[in-house]
Structures are given as structure tokens and as C-alpha cells.
Amino acid sequence: MSIARNSRYNLIGSIIPIILALATVPIYLHFVGQDRFGVLSIAWLFLGYFGLFDLGLGRATTYQISALRDGDPAEQAEVFWSAILVNIGMGLVGAIVLWLVSQYFFQSIFKVDARLRPEILAAVPLLAASVPVATMTGVLTGTLIGKDRFLEVNMLSVTSTALFQIFPLGVAWLIGPNISGLLAAALAARATAIAAMWIQCHRLVLRGQPVRFSSGRARSLLGYGGWVTLTSIFSPMLVIVDRFAIGAVLGSAAVTVYTVPFQIAQRISIIPTALVGAIFPRLPSADREEQSRLTGKALLVLSSLLGPPIMAAIFIIHPFLDLWVGRDIGTQAAPIARLIILGFWANAFAIVPYGRLQGTGRPDLVTKVLLIEIPFYLAGLYFGMKQFGLVGCAFALAIRFAVDFILLSFAAAGKLDKAGLLAANALLLCAGAVVASILPYQGAALWIASVPLLAAISWLAWANMPAELRAQIDIVLGKLRRGRRSEA
């Protein structure tokens, strides 16, 4: 098992969807309009949250399939069928619950043009039908990861994301921006990806094996996934509650202004997720010293990889948004974007102790930390939105992510690892955000001020970079230099 290779697969599989999103969001805004895009954003949030009906079976399937990798193929098939049948049943329950919840939300709470409301309500059944399809993805992906098929998983993920972006756009262009048509196209895209994953699972696990459900196996899977499920309930709620509150209080147009920078900043998580996903299978069998070594090195890698590009993003986000979605939205979204970027930078480090706790049999501590955070975050979100609007929401989010990292670190290791280095990075990034907020990007002063800040954080990154990562960078740079010489 190669952590570096699997991390690269995970990273590439996450970067390509970012490129697709950057390319398609302006097209979506053009074809469907700001209000419909806000509605779609809320619909995807509903669908993402109701993925909790996966019940943690995706991670549990990965664990058991991996443990049986060299064992009886019949047992592997039993794990798959037990997981997928429970998963389908819970997906159907989730569909019914989502139907009722979204019907009430869009009819009674969500602020939107009255002419658009009937169109939204007509699309609710299609949104509900997406839940079983979404929950099945976890078990299918978990099976493939358990078989160490990171390349196939990421190829299928990229294909699924591309279809998910392209199919609805095709409908909007050819037929019109009716929300039912857009959701039907998105559902068709997900179903196509599910079929491809099922074929791979059949080839690797199911071929020649009978359909066999085991209630004992199902209980074992659910037992492992129990705390993961509770985390899946509360963690997405904390991530998406800001946009639901914005939609209810400030309206769908405000959701778009907040969602556009949020979707950009959220992609920061792909690097820690790729890294932690690759080291996760090593954590259960490692002793505490090895666990600390793995997670400590992960923090150093993230500090080195994220610091300079996050600083650069803080300075270029305003002109980028103006160019990407227009100055009207860009000017409103820029201060929000800087705060959300800082928040997701902190969240990137929180993913490391989060993964350590789940990989060492203590997912309960993750849930307990989230339960502690909920009342404080909701109070901060309410106060921030009432006093400062969207900027207040973004500030509350950034503070919550920072606190999350601190609490999870103490829960996982009893200390805040690499505290001095991360504090130095945080101070530099906050200074960059202040400078970028004060100075207009049209003038030279901003770009002059950015140079020493970028230099300082780049020096921190290089000075604290693990030797293995530095060696990998040297190899890449060497190949680039040789390529240039051969072209010359």
C-alpha cells in the first residue's frame, strides 16, 4: 500500500471536479439565473445532508473488506450484500423524510419569488428520489477502497462529477431552466455513475458468489458505523446550517452570494482529505507512537502545501470573483470569501485528528466534540448574521473551524501538535486578509504589500517541509528542468 500514490490518486480525483465547477458555475448563473441557482444550492445541501442515511456503512464496508482482503471471497460478498441491502432500505426511508422536510422548507420557510415556488415544489419528489442513489455510493465506493482500488474510485468519481455538471446544463440549454428538468438530469447522471461502480464491484467481489444477507454481519457493520453515523448527522448540519439560515432570513439571492465563495474555499479540504484517506488504513494497527508520527507528519505536509497558495488566494480572490461571476456578485462576495478561506485553512488541519480518532476506534470523541460546538456555533451564527449580515456568518464559520481543530487535537493526542508553526501561519494569513480588505486590488499598493507576506509564509513552508515531500518536489522540478533542456 503506497500512501503517496493513493494520496495522488485521491488528490487528482478531487482537483478535476474543482476545475469543472469553476468552468460551469458562471454558465449555470447565465442559463438558470441567480434565484434558481440559489434553489439548486439548497437542494444539493439537502441531498448532501441526507446522505447521513448511509449510516456509516461506507466506512464500515471499507474496514471489513480491507480486513478480509486475502480471506474468503464469499465473506467479502456477504459484507457487500449485507451493507448494500441495509443501505437501500435506509435510503428509501431517507427519501420519505427528505420529501416531507423539503416540502415544508420550500413552501413555508424559504424566501423566493412567488412565481418560482410552484416550480420548486413540483421538483421535490425528484430530489427525494436522489437519496437512495446517493447513499448507495458510499457502500460501492467503500467496497472499491477496501480492495485498494483508489485509481478506479477516483476515475469513477471524476466521471460522475462531470456528468452531474454537464447533464443539467444540457437540459437548461436545450429545454429550459425548469428545476424539475435540472434535477432529473442530475439524477440520471448519478444513476449512470452508480451503474459503473456496481459493475466494478461485481468484477472484484461479487462474481461467482451468491446473494447472501447476514443479520449478524449487518449488526457488525452498523455497530462500527454507529458513531460515524452520529457524526454524519451533526457534522453536515454544522456545515450547511449557515446557508439555510441565510435563505430563511436574507433570501435566495444572498445564498448565491455566500455559496459562490464557499464552494471555492470548500475545495481546500481536498488535500487533507486525500492525505488522511491514504493513511487511514494504517492507523488501526499502529501503536500510539506511530500514530503520532503519521499525523504529525501530515500536519507538516499540510502546512507546507497550503500556506503559500492560501496567502495567494487571499490576495487574488476579489479580482478572480469579479472576473468569474461579475463585479456585482464579486464585490459582495470578496470579504466573505477571505473569511471562509481562512476557516477552511483551519479545517484542513482539523481533518487530521478527525481521521486519527476514527482510525483508532474513537469516533465517539468526534461526535462529542461536535455536540459541544453546536450551541455555541448556532449562537455565534445568529448574532453574526443579525449584526453583520453575510460577513458575520463567514466569521462565525471561520472561528468554529479553528475551535474544531483545537478540540479534536486535544481529544486525539492530548495536545495541540505543531502549535507554534500553525500559529505563525495563522498570523501571517490574517495579516494578509486585513491588507487585502483595506487596499483596492486596482492599485499597486496591495500587490507590493503582498510580496513580503508571501515570502514569509513560503519560507515557513520550505523550512518545515518533511524531507520526503521536499524530495518529491525536487524530483518533479528536476523532470521539468530536463524537459526544458530537451526542448531547447
Secondary structure as UniProt FT lines:
FT   HELIX           3..49
FT   HELIX           50..54
FT   TURN            55..56
FT   HELIX           57..67
FT   TURN            68..70
FT   HELIX           73..104
FT   HELIX           105..109
FT   TURN            114..116
FT   HELIX           117..146
FT   TURN            147..148
FT   HELIX           150..174
FT   HELIX           179..201
FT   HELIX           202..206
FT   TURN            207..208
FT   HELIX           215..249
FT   HELIX           252..266
FT   HELIX           267..269
FT   HELIX           270..279
FT   HELIX           280..282
FT   TURN            283..285
FT   HELIX           288..325
FT   HELIX           327..359
FT   TURN            360..361
FT   HELIX           363..413
FT   TURN            417..418
FT   HELIX           419..438
FT   TURN            441..442
FT   HELIX           444..463
FT   HELIX           467..487
//
